[in-house]
């Protein structure tokens, strides 16, 4: 399962919000929305990076533990036969 942010989509939306802020009569409103979206983007990007690191750490640990568990299970099965 892949997770992430569509960076191009975010960039295009930010450009749209900037244009609205410049050309509309309500710049403060559009700038507020732009800041909110930027904050959400940064939080999400941070969480995605943490999730990717966590997945890498898990896979390293799994690769280390799996052979030990399989070996222990084989030894246990030999004792019972």
C-alpha positions in Angstrom: 0.0 0.0 0.0 1.5 3.3 -1.1 0.8 6.5 0.8 1.9 10.0 0.0 1.0 13.4 -1.3 0.4 14.5 -4.8 3.1 17.2 -4.9 2.1 18.4 -8.3 -1.5 18.7 -7.4 -0.6 20.5 -4.2 1.6 22.9 -6.1 -1.1 23.7 -8.6 -3.7 24.3 -5.9 -1.3 26.6 -4.1 -0.8 28.6 -7.3 -4.5 28.8 -7.7 -4.9 30.1 -4.1 -2.2 32.7 -4.7 -3.9 33.9 -7.8 -7.2 34.2 -5.9 -5.5 36.1 -3.1 -4.0 38.5 -5.6 -7.1 39.0 -7.8 -10.0 38.7 -5.5 -11.3 41.3 -3.1 -10.9 38.9 -0.2 -7.1 38.3 -0.1 -7.0 37.6 3.6 -9.5 34.7 3.2 -7.5 33.0 0.5 -4.2 33.6 2.3 -5.7 32.0 5.4 -6.8 28.9 3.4 -3.3 28.8 1.8 -1.6 28.8 5.2 -4.0 26.1 6.5 -3.3 23.9 3.5 0.5 24.5 3.8 0.4 23.5 7.5 -1.6 20.3 6.6 0.8 19.5 3.8 3.8 19.8 6.1 2.2 17.7 8.9 1.3 15.0 6.3 4.7 15.0 4.7 6.3 14.6 8.2 4.0 11.7 9.0 4.6 10.0 5.7 8.4 10.3 6.2 7.9 8.7 9.7 5.8 5.9 8.3 8.4 5.2 5.6 11.2 5.1 8.2 9.1 2.9 10.5 8.4 0.4 7.6 12.1 0.2 6.8 12.9 -0.4 10.5 10.2 -3.1 10.7 11.5 -4.9 7.6 15.1 -4.9 8.9 14.0 -6.3 12.2 11.8 -8.9 10.5 14.7 -10.0 8.4 16.8 -10.4 11.5 14.2 -12.3 13.6 12.6 -14.6 10.9 15.6 -16.9 10.4 16.1 -17.2 14.2 12.4 -18.2 14.6 12.5 -20.7 11.8 15.6 -22.3 13.1 14.1 -22.5 16.6 10.9 -24.0 15.3 12.9 -26.6 13.3 14.8 -27.6 16.4 11.6 -27.8 18.4 10.0 -30.0 15.8 13.0 -32.4 15.7 12.8 -32.9 19.5 9.1 -33.9 19.2 9.6 -36.4 16.4 
